[in-house]
Amino acid sequence: MKIVSWNVRGLGSVSRKAAVKELLFKYRPDVAGFQETKTKNWDPVQLRYICGGGVSLDSFEFVSSIGNSGGLLTCWDSSNFKCSQTLKDKYFSVVLGNWVGVDGTVGLVNIYGPNSVSDRKDLWTKLLAVLSNEEIKWCIFGDFNEVRSVDERLNSCCNQGGMDDFNRFIEDGGLVEIPLIGRRFTRISDDGIKFSKLDRFLSNQSFVSSWKLLGVRALERKGSDHMPLMLSEDLKDFGPKPFKFFNAWLSEDSLEAIVRESWNCEVRSSDPDRVLRDKFKQAKVKIKAWSVEHFGALENKIVGARNECNNLEAKAEQSGWSDREREKWLESRKRWLDLEEKKSGILRQKAKLKWLLEGDENSKFFHTTIKFREKKNAMRGLEVNGEWVEDPERLKLHVFNFFKNKFSRDLEEKPSFNSSKTKKISRDDAIFLEAPFDEAEVWNAIRDCGSSKSPGPDGFSFGFVKKFWEVLKEDFMKALRWFWEKEALGPGCNASFVSLIPKVATPLSLNDYRPISLIGVLYKVIAKVLAHRLKKVIGKVISDPQSAFIKGRNILDGVLIANEVVDFVRFKKRKGLIFKVDFEKAYDSVDWNFLLGTMNRMGFGKKWIGWISACLRSSSTSVLVNGSPSKEFMMEKGLRQGDPLAPFLFLIVAENLHLLVEEAKDKSLFEGLSIGNEGIEVSHLQYADDAIFFVKWSLRNLRNLIKILDCFHAISGLKINMRKSKIYGVGVQEAEVEDWARGVGCVGGALPFSYLGLPVGAVMSRKSYWRPVIEKVKSRLVSWKARMISFGGRLTLVKSVLDGGSFWGRIIRSIYGDEGGLGLRESEIRGGGCSVWKNIVRVGGLLDGMGLEFSNSFRKIVGDGSETRFWKDRWLGDRPLEVDFPRISRLEVNSGVSILDRGEWVEDTWEWKWSWSRVPRGRALGELENLVSRLNGWNPIRNKKDVWGWDFDLANGFSVQKLREILAESSVTGVGGRGTMWAPFVPKKVNVFIWRLNLGRIPTRETLDKMGIDLHTVLCPRCGESIEDLDHALFKCSEVNRLWMRVGNWWNKPLSGIHSVAQLIQEDGQPSLSDGSNNLLKLMYCGWRYFDCEGVDLAAVSTPTRSRRVFAAPLFLLSSPNDLSFCCSTEIGGYSRVRSAAVRGVLVSFDEFLIASTRGLLTQIRSVFLFVDNLLNAVVGCVCLVFGWENVCSIGFGSFCFVVLLGVVSVVWIVVVFGDSLSLLYLGLC
């Protein structure tokens, strides 16, 4: 598949037609779109001219130009693309049709964007109307005349409003951009100064999913200032891909026998680490063969099982089926569902979505996620010595040579470095680090590894290791004890893959990729164990300016301090300089000898250093190029990103930079910026390889800092990339900063700038500074994801983004600390020093307004009285003393005095001491006497701190869970005046439905009409008798009312008289959705889904089908959890013959509800009474079967026998179990 798009800037001239003819002949596309043709007419003769030489573009759609601007031409090969419909506008043309070999309709949209921002906005609105049909596979291409970000322009201005409109159009249309390969820009101005990316290809997810791997290439430019672009399918063979274990395989019982068999085989190696390595190799061979048998050709097996089920159902509907045929159908359906689950599990792991709940079976979403991941990470080519290379063999050779050279040790010897300021670990810490490995420690390390993370060269996930730990444990422990003793790892035991992740949208060279190491399970377990130990002691040798990977330090520390420094220098009107350093491939450049020498100076033991040396020197790697590994090579320097030890080892290396700066400061060679009244000097901040320096405004200071960084490079191997490093001036003219930057060879910048993803020196009240944060969140909430997952799935996605991006609690702690709530002194709180705390506690007022006295529910439980205010805090009684004794409290000299300061200990007796502004008299004196009387006998407790208590739970203190329980039981109103809580044991979509029901956000016709959505009628589409509001849709409609009547009969509740949501909840009598017995609210969801279709042919759902699907409910109440699928299969099958796809989806949802409801109910069957009640319901159902009411006899004779048999067994069970208590049981039933 090939589609060419080009803004030709005129097709009238002979030379331009010749250029187009040459382009088409060279690339032979299936579709070609040209913009800005500047011609009013086009005919087949001209088409044949530009398609000479065998190019088979024989059909076209043309849009005339307006004067000498615009004009569009779309032509296609009718043997590959069968056009069915066209649509034209002055700025776009649409061609709909069928692509040979692709299911469904394909829509091709050729665009030429107008110059005006407002006209482009109108164009986006029109296009959204065209793209509203999501069933069509859309591909939109052309010259959009707009960019998406400032990075897509060079030496030219951007219109922020236009960019926002364009990005909103892409988001609302559910579109994604297919990446451009090999170039950053598509247009160059005639003077060669301005560069822009105006041309692109956009598509929706269904178009991308229809081809294996799509990419857009910039072709050679001839005549026009725009480059031609070609969308094509990339099918190059980069070689075999390594074995990968999928956790979905763990569901197969037969796998364990294969693992045990391969693990019990003899291996030739003798060293335990090599034995474990070889056993993994043996297991890989056997499991690979086993997987082909059980998981090979899954799609074909699924189609076969599904077709077999459909054929049997069709036969049953025609002439019924025998018991044998029904059993065969059950087997086929079970096989079909099992195969679907296997497929979903594999896709889930490939999609690598951390936020998605386990068990989600949205295969379409997984497929699309995988496609986009492949598209984003695929390497289509690289620029090698000025030449663009796409050949797989040349690419893999170039990648191998690049990384082999990169990880080769420098030949020159590094100078040594020692500092008296080096911190050291204690002897006890060194002994702790070198202790023998025990099984519990190893298991904790394994448990800490993600079960579905990408595997290393051995191919096994940690899900496999955890599942078969009892089988693997002995060999693992032998290998770790060998490593502990010998301080060595054998060849292949520390092998890894390097996966290349693009750092930019259009990577051109290997410097545009981030190498991430995928490590095998043996070394990762060793590294995890060592990392867990090192994590506990490393904070003792790493100085405060480093804030990464150390417990108690936060990524926000550095950003907050940097902003405080800038604000202080500005406030004092001083001059300062900030130097933001960019290390060149920091992790990859670490010299091992320097690292080990530093650890030796820090007091690490000989054995520990030997272990770290073995971990480094045994490492080998090969680079994955589009999934296929290059040749392997040994590493000689650098730390692997992905190695659990790497972050901590890098901190040890980076500590030397801190020591160099401190030595320079001691020798007066370098001076930082002093802030605060105490003149605290801040010179540098480090977060791993992100470092910034604060320099007192002096050229000598800056030059000495450059020398310090050069010294650090000489000893450690970490080189500063001066071309990417920047200096920023505070209180200094930008021109002066630029001069200094040129003088030292770096780049000059202006405040604000970004550090660790957050702005430094910005006025955050300005909306523009929050744009990067907003764009980052938007990128993770792209619309194509929302379109493909349920409301509950979208909720989970949003929560994952917000939880991962904000960490509100951590932000508060990082700013205000942990002590005293927010780390503020009482005087600061009293003085209103913390506006953040004010805003937090203000939320309590909202609960007070709902009738819950939340803000008055906290009291001080007094210890020594040092942190409790005598008059203002609640500590003695239900109110502060200043409320109960207002007159005497107003005479207090210090109204905020603490209890401890209001008295003293005289030996073992507490005596109160008062301090009045005048002598109390009159009523004030009477209050004082009452106060003394209340205080009589009360004493503080020595050496015990005051703590906050919560009236609702004095023993345990405040908790969100307890507050939720209180809210559920309180008068806080919900539906019908009752509170609601989300139930964990029902499908999330049911919770979401009830929540939306609570808010009145169900899209009935009345609601949609109020929202301004044009409907033909607001009458109910089922009965046509009344306006479809919420109560009508769920209760008053005659169709729904019959459903409620049947359910009411089975549940022995008169539900047919219920006419509103509030009335239903009152009848049900359940205050909270968290109660598992609240099935009526859950049933409302299914009732809504059952009838939520406009124009659905309800006749397609036969009366027997409707009857047996609802009749199945009491049968479920008698089933065991293990038999749920059997009951569902037996009683609610056969939906494939229903004509309406919408109704089929509703029936499946109803099945899901019944299963979920049953599981919830089964957990509550705790007494014989409920069991007997369910049994009687089933008997009533049997009577219905016998008499054939509502055609329920179509449920089948086998089901009738099943119910009777179950009833007999139940009665026998009651008699045997309860025996003598049968009389009491009878009385209980009566």
C-alpha positions, 0 to 999 in steps of 0.5 A: 500500500502506497499513498503519495501526497504533495503540495505541488504549487501549481500543475499547469506548467510542463516542468511541474507535470514532468516532476509529478510524472517522474515521482509517480513513475519512481514510486508507483503509488496506489493513491496520489493526492496533490494540493495547490494545483492552481488549475480550474480544470482537469481531465483524463488526458492530463491524468494519462500524461502524468501517469505515463510509463506504466503508472496505473492511476486511472481514476480521479476526483478534482477540486477547482482552484479559486483564482490562482490559489488552492485546487486539489487532485486525488487519483487512484488505481481502481484495481486496488481501490474501488471508489463508491462515493465522493464528496467535495469542498473548496478545501478538501475532497473525500473519496470513499471506497473499498481497498482490495484485501481490507475489510470495511470502507476506507475514506481518503481525505485530501486537504489544503488548509486555508491561510486564515486561522478562522477559516482553518477553524471552520475547516476543522469543524466541517471535517469533524462532521465528515469523520463522525462515522467511526466505522470508516477507516479514515486517512487524512493527508495533505497540506494542513497549513498548520503546525502542532507545536513550536518544535514544528517551526524554525525561524518563524512564528507560531499562532497558539490559537491556531495550534490549539484548534488543530490539536483539538480537531485531531483529538476530537476526531480520534485521529493520530499522526503517522510518524515522519521518517528521516526529516523534521520539516516538510516545507522550506521557504524560498530564501532557505531561512524558515522551516515548517512541518505543514504536511502530514498524514493523519488516520484513525485507529481502524485504518492503522490496524488494517496494515502491519506497520505504516510509516511516512517518508519525505521524498526528494523535493523538485520545484515546489517548496514542499516535500512530497510525502509517501505513506507505505507499509514497511515489511522489511525482514530484520531477522528472527525474533527471540523467544518470549514467554507470555503469562497467559500460558500459565493458565494451562495446567499442562505447562507445569509438567513441561517445566518439571520435565525440562528442569529435571533433565541433566545439564553438562555445566557444573557451576550452579550459575551455568546450570541455571542458565542451561536449564532455562535454555532447556525449558525454552526449547520445550515450552516453545514446542508446547506453546505451538500446540496449545497457543498456535494459530489462535485466531483460526481456532477461535473462528472454528469454535465460534462457527461450530457454536453458531451452526449448532445454535442454528440447528437447534432453533430450527428443529431443537437438539438432542442431549448429545448435541447440546453437550457438544455445543457446551464443549464448543462454547467453553473451548471458544471462551477459553481461546478468547481468554488466551488471546486476550491475555497475550494481547494484554501483556503485549500492550504493556498497560500498567493502568489497565485492570487485569481481566479486561478483555477489550481485544480491539483496544489491545490490538490498537495499543500494540499497533501504535507502540510498534509504529512509535518504536519502529526503526525505519532507517538511520542517517549514516555518514550523510546517507539515509539507510533502510536496509536491515543488514546495514542498519543492524551492522551500524547499530552494532558498531555504534554501541560496541564503540560506545561501551568500549573502555577508553585507552588512556588512564584516568587520574585518581581523585581523593577527598577528605570530605568523602562520607563513609558507611559504618562497619556495621553497614559493611557487614550488613551488605555482605551477609549471606543471601537467604531465601526470604530475601531472594523471594522478596526481590523476585516479588518486587519484579513486575510479572509482565515486564519485557524479558531479557535474552532468556525470554522468561517473565517474572510471572513464570518465576513466581508461578514455578518458584517451588520448582526453580528455588533450589537452583536459584539459591545454589546460583546465588550462594555460588555468586556470594562465595566466588564473586563471579558470574559465568558467560551468558549469566548476565546477558541483556538486550538493549531496546531503543526507545525514540526520544524525539518524534522523528529520530534521525540518528542513534543519538535520538534513541534512549537505550534501555536494557532488558536483563535476564531473570538470574542477574536481575534477581541478584541485582535486586537483592543487592539493590535492596541492601544498598538502598538502606545505607546509601543515604549515609554517603550521598550528600544533600544536594543529590535528591534522587532514589534516596528514601526521604528525598523527593524529585520536587526538592530540587525544583522548589529550592531552585525557585526559592533561589531565583525568587530571593535573588530577584527580591534582593535585586542581586545578580546571579547565574544558573548553569544547567548542565547536560551530560553526554550519555551519562549512564553509558560513560561511567568508568568502572574503575573509578566507580569501584575506587569511589566505593572503596574510599566510602568504606564498602567491603572487599566482598561487596566491591567484588560483587559489584565488579562481577556484575559489571565485568560479566555483562554482555549485550546485543541491540534489538533492531525492530525486535531482532537482536544484533551480534553480542558484545561485551561491555567495558564501561557504562551502567545499563539503564534497566539494571536495578543497581544502576541508579544507586551506582550512578549516585556514588559516581555523581557524589564526586562532582559534589566533592569537587565543588566543595573542594573548589569552594574551600579554596575560594575558586568558586562561589555559589549564591547566598540566600536568606537572612542567614546567608545559606550558600546554594551552589548546586543541585543534582538529580541523577544526571540532571544538575544545575549550578548557582553561580555568583555573577562573575566571569571568573566563577563561571570559568572555574566551574567549567574547569571543575566539570572538565576535571570531573570528566577526566576522572569519571568519564562523564563528559559535559555536552556544552552545545546543549548546556545553558546558562541563565541570568537572574537580574541580568540583561539577556545580551550579557548572558549571551556574550558570556555563553558564547565565551565559554561555548554553551547556549544562553537562555532566558527565564523561565526554564524547565528543570525536571519537567517543571518550570523554574523562575516562572510566575505560575499564576500565568496560564501559559506556564501550565501548558506543558503540564496540560499537554503532557496529560492530554498526550496520555488521555488521547481520544482514540483510547477513550473511544475504544474502552468503556466508561469504567476503563476511561475512569481507570485511565484518568485515575492512573494519569492523575495518580502518576502525575500529581501525588498530591500528598507527596507534594504537600509533604515535600513542601511542608514536611511530615512532622506536625501534620504539615510540618508547621509550628503552631505559631505559623498555623495561628498566624495564618502562615500556610494558605495551603492548609487553609484551603485543605481544612476549608473542605470540612465546611462543605461536610458541615453544610451537609449536616455532618459536624466534621470540622468540630470532630477533632480534639487534642489528646493531651500528653505533656501539654506543650502542643495544645493551646489552653483556650483555643483547642478542644481538649477538655469537653466538647468545646474549646474553653474560650467558648465555655468561658468567654469572659475570663478568656478575654482577660488572658494575656496570651490567648494562644498559650499552651497548657504546659505554659499555663502551669508547672510541676511542683515535685509531683503536683501540677499547679495552674498559674494564671496571667490576667490583663486585669484582676477578674471580677464580677461574672468573669470571677464566677467563670474562673471559679467554674473553670478551676472546678472543671480543672480540678484533678486533671494533670498533664502526663510527663514525657508524652507528646500531645496528639490529635484525636478524632471523635468518630474513632478515638482509638485509631484516629482519622481514616478516609475509610471510616469517614466513608462509612460515616457518610454512608450512614449519615444524612448526606443525600444521594439518590432518594436521600440515601448515600451510595458507595461503589461496590468492589464486587460488581462490574465497574460499569454497573458502579458507573451507571449508578453513579451517573444515575445518581447525578441524573446523567443518563442519556434519555431522550428527554435529557438529550433534547434538553442538551440541544441534541436534535431528535426526531421525537422525544417519545419512548421508541419502545412503547411510543406512549410517553416522553422518555425520561429517566423514570419512564425508561426504567419503570413506566414503559410497558416493556420494562414494567413487564420485566420488573413484574417477573423479577418481582415475582421471583424475588417475592417483591411487588416491584410492578408498582414502582414508578421512580428511582427513589421509590425503588431504593426505598422499597429495596431498603438498602442505604449503600451500594456496597451491600452485596444484596442490593441487586435491584440497583444493579438490575436497573443497569441491565434494564437500561442496556436491555432497552437502550437502542433507538429503532431496535427491532425487539422482535429480533429477540424472541419471547422464549429468549427473553423469558429464559434469560430472565428465568435464569436468575433463580437458577444462578442463586443455586449454582456454585461459583465454579458452575457459573459458566455452565449455567450461563452457557446452558440457559442464556446461549444462542445470541448469534442469530439475533439480527441486531448487533446492538441487541446482541451486545445488550444480551451479553451485558445481561449475562455479565450482570447475572454472573456478577450478581450471582457471585455477590449473592453466593458470598452472602448465603450464610444460613439455611433460611436463604438457601431454602428461600432460593430453593423455593424460588427455583421450584416456582420456576419449575412450575412455570416450566411445567405449565409452559407459561411465557414459553419458558418451556423452551429452556429445555428439558435438561434444565428442568431435570437439573433443577429437580435434581438440585432440589432433591440433593439440597433437601437431603443435604439439609436433613443430613447436616441439621438432623436434630435442628430440623424443628428449629428450622421449621420454626424459623421458616414460619 
